[in-house]
Amino acid sequence: MIHVPDVAATVEWYRGIGFDVLDVGRENGGGGEVIWALLAFGDGRVMLSAGGRPGDAQRREVDLYVSVDDVEAVARRLEKRVEVVEGLHDTFYGTREFIIRDLNRFWITFGQETAGRTP
């Protein structure tokens, strides 16, 4: 779960980069402000909850890591639409990754295992 200042705006941002919205909860029995949401990217799930604040540090306490089947295709699709923290690169632990920031300044790393991965 990630606490964010504006759940509705955050849901729309994540939807815009390819996350699916599975469920949304509202105050006052459904008629009020969006206070939580459940999102999916492939088999992964992320819950958003009201009451957070945007990040102002270089890095926050929580970063999302999203495993994908074609990291280069995801990078091409997103690179001109989001703030890229680190472009595509190979890691020493056997993945190809890139890192972006969401609208609340949280980091999201998209990664794919490479053939040369060692346990």
N, C-alpha and C positions, 0 to 999 in steps of 0.2 A: 504494500500500500504506500502510495505517495500522497502526502498532504500538500495541496496546492491552493493558491488564493482564489482562483476562479475555475471551478470544475467544468462548467459549460464551455468556457473558452478553451480549456485544456483538452476536453473531449474533441472539439472541432479541429484543433491543431493536430492531434494524434490521428484522427480520422483522415485528415488531409495528407498524411504521409503513409497511409496504408493500414492502419489499425482498424479492426472491426469493433463496433460498440455492441456489447452483449446485453448490458442492462444499465439503467440509470435510475437513481433514487432522488426524490424531491421532498422538500419540507412540506409540512401541512398536508400530509396524506396525498401527495401527488400534484398539488397545485402551485407549489412554491418554487423557490430557487433550487437548482440542481446541487445536491450536497454530496453525492458519491456516484461513481460509475465503474463498471467493469469492462475492460477492453481486452482484445485479443490480437496477437500477431502470430499467425500459424497456430501452433499448439501452446504458445506462451500466453499467460494472463497477467494483467496489471490492474490493480484497483486504485482509483483516485478518490480522495476524500477532501472535503472542505477544511479550511482552517490553517493552511500552510502559508508560506511566504516564498517569494522568488529568491533564488540564490544570488549572492553577490561575491562569493569567493571564487577563486580559480576552479576549485572542485568542491563538490558537496559530499555529504555523508553517504548518499546513496546514488549509485549510477545503475542504469538499466543495461543489461547485456542481452541482445537479441540474436539468437543463432538463426542463420538463414542458409538456404541452399545455393544461392547465387549472389554473393556479396557485391560483386562488381556491377550487376544489374541494378541492385538496390541503390548503390552509390551513384550510378549514372542518373537514376530516376530522381534522387533527392538533392544532389549537389548544388543545384541552382535555386532550390526552394528553401533551404535551411542554412543555419550557421554551422559550418564545418569546423570542428576543433582540430581534428587530425584527418588528413586524407587517407586513401587506401595505403596500407602498409602490411608487411609480413612481420609476425611476432616471433620471438624466440621460443614460444610455447606452442607453435604449430598452427596458427590461425592467420587468416588474412582479414583485416578489420578496417573500419573507419569510425570516427566518433563525431557526433553532432550534439548541439544543444537544443533543448525544447524551449518553448516560450517562457518557461519559468526558470530557465538557465540550468536545468538538470542535464547531465550528460547521458547520451544513449549511444552505446557501442553496438554496431552490427558486425557480426563475425561469422566466418566460415572456416571449418577445419581444412587444413591443406594436406596433401598426400604425404608430405614428409613429417607428419606429426610423430613425436616420440612421447611415450608415457612418462 
